[in-house]
Amino acid sequence: MQSDIHEPLGYPFTSVLVDNTPEHFKASLEAVKKFLQEDATTPPIVTINSWNEWTEGSYIEPDTVHGMAYLEAIRDVIYGK
């Protein structure tokens, strides 16, 4: 959750994403899209983190577990599939 506190403990205790699934990722994208559509003062720009941060648990690159699901979530939210 965005309200969670992440203390900067420093190396080697850096933040790691857990329970990151294509379904949670898609829900986050849908929330961002809704926010951008409802707030005309916000530029419609989104940065997605990140293509291949495997060791941090943050990647959208295709893999053997989820296949193309992260990329498909982006496609589905942007193009409404």
N, CA, C and O atoms as a GROMACS GRO file, in nm:
protein
  324
    1MET      N    1   0.083  -0.119   0.000
    1MET     CA    2   0.000   0.000   0.000
    1MET      C    3   0.087   0.124   0.000
    1MET      O    4   0.200   0.123   0.048
    2GLN      N    5   0.034   0.231  -0.054
    2GLN     CA    6   0.112   0.353  -0.061
    2GLN      C    7   0.137   0.411   0.077
    2GLN      O    8   0.234   0.484   0.096
    3SER      N    9   0.052   0.381   0.173
    3SER     CA   10   0.070   0.436   0.307
    3SER      C   11   0.173   0.359   0.389
    3SER      O   12   0.211   0.403   0.498
    4ASP      N   13   0.220   0.246   0.338
    4ASP     CA   14   0.322   0.170   0.410
    4ASP      C   15   0.449   0.252   0.424
    4ASP      O   16   0.485   0.329   0.335
    5ILE      N   17   0.515   0.234   0.537
    5ILE     CA   18   0.640   0.306   0.562
    5ILE      C   19   0.757   0.216   0.523
    5ILE      O   20   0.765   0.101   0.566
    6HIS      N   21   0.846   0.269   0.444
    6HIS     CA   22   0.966   0.197   0.402
    6HIS      C   23   1.086   0.278   0.451
    6HIS      O   24   1.122   0.380   0.392
    7GLU      N   25   1.147   0.230   0.557
    7GLU     CA   26   1.260   0.302   0.613
    7GLU      C   27   1.384   0.280   0.528
    7GLU      O   28   1.412   0.167   0.486
    8PRO      N   29   1.460   0.387   0.503
    8PRO     CA   30   1.584   0.373   0.425
    8PRO      C   31   1.695   0.312   0.511
    8PRO      O   32   1.773   0.385   0.573
    9LEU      N   33   1.702   0.180   0.515
    9LEU     CA   34   1.800   0.113   0.599
    9LEU      C   35   1.938   0.105   0.534
    9LEU      O   36   2.037   0.080   0.603
   10GLY      N   37   1.945   0.127   0.404
   10GLY     CA   38   2.073   0.124   0.335
   10GLY      C   39   2.115  -0.015   0.296
   10GLY      O   40   2.054  -0.115   0.336
   11TYR      N   41   2.219  -0.021   0.218
   11TYR     CA   42   2.272  -0.147   0.167
   11TYR      C   43   2.317  -0.234   0.282
   11TYR      O   44   2.376  -0.180   0.376
   12PRO      N   45   2.296  -0.362   0.283
   12PRO     CA   46   2.229  -0.444   0.183
   12PRO      C   47   2.079  -0.458   0.209
   12PRO      O   48   2.014  -0.545   0.151
   13PHE      N   49   2.024  -0.374   0.295
   13PHE     CA   50   1.883  -0.384   0.332
   13PHE      C   51   1.797  -0.288   0.250
   13PHE      O   52   1.730  -0.201   0.304
   14THR      N   53   1.800  -0.307   0.120
   14THR     CA   54   1.721  -0.221   0.033
   14THR      C   55   1.581  -0.281   0.013
   14THR      O   56   1.559  -0.399   0.038
   15SER      N   57   1.490  -0.198  -0.032
   15SER     CA   58   1.352  -0.242  -0.050
   15SER      C   59   1.340  -0.350  -0.156
   15SER      O   60   1.409  -0.346  -0.258
   16VAL      N   61   1.254  -0.445  -0.132
   16VAL     CA   62   1.225  -0.552  -0.226
   16VAL      C   63   1.073  -0.565  -0.234
   16VAL      O   64   1.005  -0.569  -0.132
   17LEU      N   65   1.020  -0.572  -0.355
   17LEU     CA   66   0.876  -0.590  -0.372
   17LEU      C   67   0.840  -0.735  -0.345
   17LEU      O   68   0.911  -0.827  -0.386
   18VAL      N   69   0.729  -0.755  -0.275
   18VAL     CA   70   0.679  -0.890  -0.250
   18VAL      C   71   0.534  -0.899  -0.297
   18VAL      O   72   0.465  -0.797  -0.307
   19ASP      N   73   0.490  -1.018  -0.324
   19ASP     CA   74   0.353  -1.043  -0.370
   19ASP      C   75   0.321  -0.963  -0.496
   19ASP      O   76   0.207  -0.919  -0.516
   20ASN      N   77   0.421  -0.946  -0.579
   20ASN     CA   78   0.402  -0.874  -0.704
   20ASN      C   79   0.350  -0.972  -0.808
   20ASN      O   80   0.420  -1.065  -0.848
   21THR      N   81   0.226  -0.952  -0.851
   21THR     CA   82   0.164  -1.041  -0.950
   21THR      C   83   0.113  -0.959  -1.066
   21THR      O   84   0.092  -0.838  -1.052
   22PRO      N   85   0.092  -1.020  -1.180
   22PRO     CA   86   0.033  -0.948  -1.292
   22PRO      C   87  -0.104  -0.889  -1.258
   22PRO      O   88  -0.139  -0.782  -1.307
   23GLU      N   89  -0.180  -0.958  -1.175
   23GLU     CA   90  -0.311  -0.908  -1.135
   23GLU      C   91  -0.300  -0.781  -1.051
   23GLU      O   92  -0.375  -0.686  -1.073
   24HIS      N   93  -0.208  -0.780  -0.954
   24HIS     CA   94  -0.187  -0.659  -0.873
   24HIS      C   95  -0.133  -0.546  -0.959
   24HIS      O   96  -0.172  -0.430  -0.943
   25PHE      N   97  -0.044  -0.579  -1.050
   25PHE     CA   98   0.013  -0.480  -1.141
   25PHE      C   99  -0.097  -0.418  -1.226
   25PHE      O  100  -0.101  -0.296  -1.243
   26LYS      N  101  -0.185  -0.501  -1.281
   26LYS     CA  102  -0.294  -0.451  -1.364
   26LYS      C  103  -0.387  -0.361  -1.283
   26LYS      O  104  -0.430  -0.256  -1.331
   27ALA      N  105  -0.418  -0.400  -1.160
   27ALA     CA  106  -0.504  -0.318  -1.075
   27ALA      C  107  -0.440  -0.182  -1.049
   27ALA      O  108  -0.510  -0.080  -1.046
   28SER      N  109  -0.309  -0.179  -1.030
   28SER     CA  110  -0.238  -0.052  -1.010
   28SER      C  111  -0.245   0.034  -1.135
   28SER      O  112  -0.267   0.155  -1.127
   29LEU      N  113  -0.227  -0.028  -1.251
   29LEU     CA  114  -0.236   0.047  -1.376
   29LEU      C  115  -0.375   0.105  -1.396
   29LEU      O  116  -0.389   0.218  -1.441
   30GLU      N  117  -0.478   0.028  -1.362
   30GLU     CA  118  -0.615   0.077  -1.375
   30GLU      C  119  -0.639   0.195  -1.282
   30GLU      O  120  -0.707   0.291  -1.320
   31ALA      N  121  -0.585   0.190  -1.161
   31ALA     CA  122  -0.600   0.301  -1.067
   31ALA      C  123  -0.530   0.426  -1.118
   31ALA      O  124  -0.583   0.537  -1.107
   32VAL      N  125  -0.411   0.410  -1.174
   32VAL     CA  126  -0.337   0.524  -1.230
   32VAL      C  127  -0.412   0.583  -1.348
   32VAL      O  128  -0.423   0.705  -1.360
   33LYS      N  129  -0.463   0.498  -1.435
   33LYS     CA  130  -0.538   0.546  -1.551
   33LYS      C  131  -0.660   0.626  -1.507
   33LYS      O  132  -0.688   0.733  -1.562
   34LYS      N  133  -0.733   0.575  -1.409
   34LYS     CA  134  -0.851   0.644  -1.358
   34LYS      C  135  -0.812   0.779  -1.300
   34LYS      O  136  -0.878   0.880  -1.325
   35PHE      N  137  -0.705   0.781  -1.222
   35PHE     CA  138  -0.658   0.906  -1.163
   35PHE      C  139  -0.623   1.009  -1.270
   35PHE      O  140  -0.661   1.125  -1.260
   36LEU      N  141  -0.551   0.965  -1.372
   36LEU     CA  142  -0.511   1.057  -1.479
   36LEU      C  143  -0.631   1.108  -1.557
   36LEU      O  144  -0.631   1.223  -1.602
   37GLN      N  145  -0.731   1.026  -1.575
   37GLN     CA  146  -0.852   1.067  -1.647
   37GLN      C  147  -0.936   1.165  -1.566
   37GLN      O  148  -1.003   1.252  -1.623
   38GLU      N  149  -0.933   1.152  -1.435
   38GLU     CA  150  -1.016   1.237  -1.349
   38GLU      C  151  -0.951   1.369  -1.312
   38GLU      O  152  -1.020   1.463  -1.274
   39ASP      N  153  -0.820   1.378  -1.322
   39ASP     CA  154  -0.748   1.499  -1.282
   39ASP      C  155  -0.690   1.567  -1.406
   39ASP      O  156  -0.583   1.530  -1.455
   40ALA      N  157  -0.760   1.668  -1.454
   40ALA     CA  158  -0.718   1.737  -1.576
   40ALA      C  159  -0.591   1.818  -1.556
   40ALA      O  160  -0.528   1.859  -1.654
   41THR      N  161  -0.552   1.842  -1.432
   41THR     CA  162  -0.431   1.923  -1.406
   41THR      C  163  -0.304   1.838  -1.409
   41THR      O  164  -0.193   1.892  -1.410
   42THR      N  165  -0.320   1.707  -1.411
   42THR     CA  166  -0.205   1.617  -1.410
   42THR      C  167  -0.169   1.576  -1.552
   42THR      O  168  -0.255   1.528  -1.626
   43PRO      N  169  -0.043   1.595  -1.592
   43PRO     CA  170  -0.004   1.548  -1.725
   43PRO      C  171  -0.021   1.397  -1.734
   43PRO      O  172   0.014   1.326  -1.639
   44PRO      N  173  -0.074   1.346  -1.844
   44PRO     CA  174  -0.099   1.201  -1.855
   44PRO      C  175   0.029   1.123  -1.885
   44PRO      O  176   0.044   1.064  -1.992
   45ILE      N  177   0.119   1.124  -1.789
   45ILE     CA  178   0.248   1.056  -1.804
   45ILE      C  179   0.264   0.956  -1.691
   45ILE      O  180   0.239   0.987  -1.574
   46VAL      N  181   0.307   0.835  -1.726
   46VAL     CA  182   0.330   0.731  -1.626
   46VAL      C  183   0.466   0.669  -1.651
   46VAL      O  184   0.500   0.637  -1.765
   47THR      N  185   0.542   0.652  -1.545
   47THR     CA  186   0.669   0.580  -1.553
   47THR      C  187   0.649   0.444  -1.487
   47THR      O  188   0.604   0.435  -1.373
   48ILE      N  189   0.683   0.340  -1.559
   48ILE     CA  190   0.668   0.204  -1.506
   48ILE      C  191   0.804   0.153  -1.465
   48ILE      O  192   0.899   0.155  -1.544
   49ASN      N  193   0.813   0.107  -1.343
   49ASN     CA  194   0.937   0.052  -1.289
   49ASN      C  195   0.919  -0.099  -1.281
   49ASN      O  196   0.825  -0.142  -1.214
   50SER      N  197   0.993  -0.175  -1.336
   50SER     CA  198   1.098  -0.156  -1.433
   50SER      C  199   1.104  -0.280  -1.519
   50SER      O  200   1.049  -0.383  -1.482
   51TRP      N  201   1.170  -0.270  -1.630
   51TRP     CA  202   1.172  -0.379  -1.727
   51TRP      C  203   1.233  -0.507  -1.671
   51TRP      O  204   1.176  -0.615  -1.688
   52ASN      N  205   1.348  -0.498  -1.603
   52ASN     CA  206   1.418  -0.622  -1.566
   52ASN      C  207   1.490  -0.617  -1.431
   52ASN      O  208   1.603  -0.664  -1.421
   53GLU      N  209   1.427  -0.564  -1.330
   53GLU     CA  210   1.489  -0.562  -1.197
   53GLU      C  211   1.453  -0.691  -1.122
   53GLU      O  212   1.378  -0.689  -1.024
   54TRP      N  213   1.507  -0.801  -1.170
   54TRP     CA  214   1.473  -0.933  -1.119
   54TRP      C  215   1.504  -0.949  -0.970
   54TRP      O  216   1.420  -1.000  -0.896
   55THR      N  217   1.620  -0.906  -0.926
   55THR     CA  218   1.658  -0.928  -0.787
   55THR      C  219   1.579  -0.843  -0.689
   55THR      O  220   1.571  -0.875  -0.571
   56GLU      N  221   1.519  -0.734  -0.737
   56GLU     CA  222   1.436  -0.650  -0.652
   56GLU      C  223   1.289  -0.690  -0.657
   56GLU      O  224   1.206  -0.632  -0.587
   57GLY      N  225   1.256  -0.789  -0.739
   57GLY     CA  226   1.119  -0.834  -0.751
   57GLY      C  227   1.032  -0.741  -0.832
   57GLY      O  228   0.909  -0.744  -0.820
   58SER      N  229   1.094  -0.658  -0.914
   58SER     CA  230   1.018  -0.560  -0.993
   58SER      C  231   1.060  -0.573  -1.139
   58SER      O  232   1.160  -0.515  -1.182
   59TYR      N  233   0.981  -0.650  -1.213
   59TYR     CA  234   1.012  -0.665  -1.355
   59TYR      C  235   0.882  -0.688  -1.430
   59TYR      O  236   0.785  -0.739  -1.376
   60ILE      N  237   0.883  -0.649  -1.558
   60ILE     CA  238   0.768  -0.675  -1.644
   60ILE      C  239   0.808  -0.759  -1.764
   60ILE      O  240   0.725  -0.794  -1.848
   61GLU      N  241   0.936  -0.790  -1.771
   61GLU     CA  242   0.988  -0.872  -1.880
   61GLU      C  243   0.923  -1.010  -1.875
   61GLU      O  244   0.901  -1.063  -1.766
   62PRO      N  245   0.893  -1.070  -1.990
   62PRO     CA  246   0.835  -1.205  -1.991
   62PRO      C  247   0.922  -1.306  -1.916
   62PRO      O  248   1.045  -1.300  -1.922
   63ASP      N  249   0.858  -1.399  -1.847
   63ASP     CA  250   0.932  -1.502  -1.774
   63ASP      C  251   0.861  -1.636  -1.787
   63ASP      O  252   0.758  -1.647  -1.853
   64THR      N  253   0.917  -1.738  -1.722
   64THR     CA  254   0.861  -1.873  -1.732
   64THR      C  255   0.746  -1.895  -1.635
   64THR      O  256   0.676  -1.996  -1.645
   65VAL      N  257   0.725  -1.805  -1.541
   65VAL     CA  258   0.616  -1.819  -1.444
   65VAL      C  259   0.489  -1.750  -1.493
   65VAL      O  260   0.382  -1.811  -1.496
   66HIS      N  261   0.502  -1.623  -1.532
   66HIS     CA  262   0.386  -1.543  -1.572
   66HIS      C  263   0.378  -1.520  -1.722
   66HIS      O  264   0.282  -1.460  -1.771
   67GLY      N  265   0.476  -1.566  -1.795
   67GLY     CA  266   0.476  -1.547  -1.940
   67GLY      C  267   0.474  -1.399  -1.975
   67GLY      O  268   0.556  -1.322  -1.927
   68MET      N  269   0.378  -1.360  -2.059
   68MET     CA  270   0.366  -1.221  -2.105
   68MET      C  271   0.265  -1.141  -2.022
   68MET      O  272   0.225  -1.032  -2.064
   69ALA      N  273   0.223  -1.192  -1.908
   69ALA     CA  274   0.111  -1.135  -1.833
   69ALA      C  275   0.131  -0.988  -1.793
   69ALA      O  276   0.035  -0.910  -1.797
   70TYR      N  277   0.253  -0.948  -1.756
   70TYR     CA  278   0.275  -0.807  -1.719
   70TYR      C  279   0.258  -0.717  -1.841
   70TYR      O  280   0.195  -0.612  -1.832
   71LEU      N  281   0.314  -0.758  -1.952
   71LEU     CA  282   0.301  -0.678  -2.074
   71LEU      C  283   0.156  -0.679  -2.123
   71LEU      O  284   0.107  -0.578  -2.173
   72GLU      N  285   0.089  -0.790  -2.108
   72GLU     CA  286  -0.052  -0.798  -2.146
   72GLU      C  287  -0.137  -0.708  -2.058
   72GLU      O  288  -0.235  -0.650  -2.105
   73ALA      N  289  -0.102  -0.695  -1.931
   73ALA     CA  290  -0.175  -0.605  -1.841
   73ALA      C  291  -0.163  -0.461  -1.889
   73ALA      O  292  -0.262  -0.387  -1.887
   74ILE      N  293  -0.045  -0.420  -1.932
   74ILE     CA  294  -0.026  -0.286  -1.987
   74ILE      C  295  -0.113  -0.268  -2.109
   74ILE      O  296  -0.185  -0.169  -2.122
   75ARG      N  297  -0.106  -0.364  -2.200
   75ARG     CA  298  -0.186  -0.359  -2.322
   75ARG      C  299  -0.334  -0.348  -2.291
   75ARG      O  300  -0.405  -0.264  -2.348
   76ASP      N  301  -0.381  -0.432  -2.200
   76ASP     CA  302  -0.524  -0.436  -2.168
   76ASP      C  303  -0.574  -0.305  -2.109
   76ASP      O  304  -0.683  -0.259  -2.143
   77VAL      N  305  -0.494  -0.246  -2.020
   77VAL     CA  306  -0.537  -0.121  -1.956
   77VAL      C  307  -0.530  -0.004  -2.055
   77VAL      O  308  -0.621   0.079  -2.059
   78ILE      N  309  -0.424   0.002  -2.132
   78ILE     CA  310  -0.409   0.115  -2.225
   78ILE      C  311  -0.508   0.106  -2.339
   78ILE      O  312  -0.569   0.206  -2.377
   79TYR      N  313  -0.525  -0.013  -2.395
   79TYR     CA  314  -0.610  -0.029  -2.512
   79TYR      C  315  -0.748  -0.085  -2.480
   79TYR      O  316  -0.829  -0.105  -2.571
   80GLY      N  317  -0.777  -0.110  -2.353
   80GLY     CA  318  -0.909  -0.152  -2.313
   80GLY      C  319  -0.951  -0.292  -2.353
   80GLY      O  320  -1.068  -0.314  -2.384
   81LYS      N  321  -0.858  -0.386  -2.353
   81LYS     CA  322  -0.894  -0.523  -2.389
   81LYS      C  323  -0.943  -0.598  -2.269
   81LYS      O  324  -0.977  -0.716  -2.280
   0.00000   0.00000   0.00000
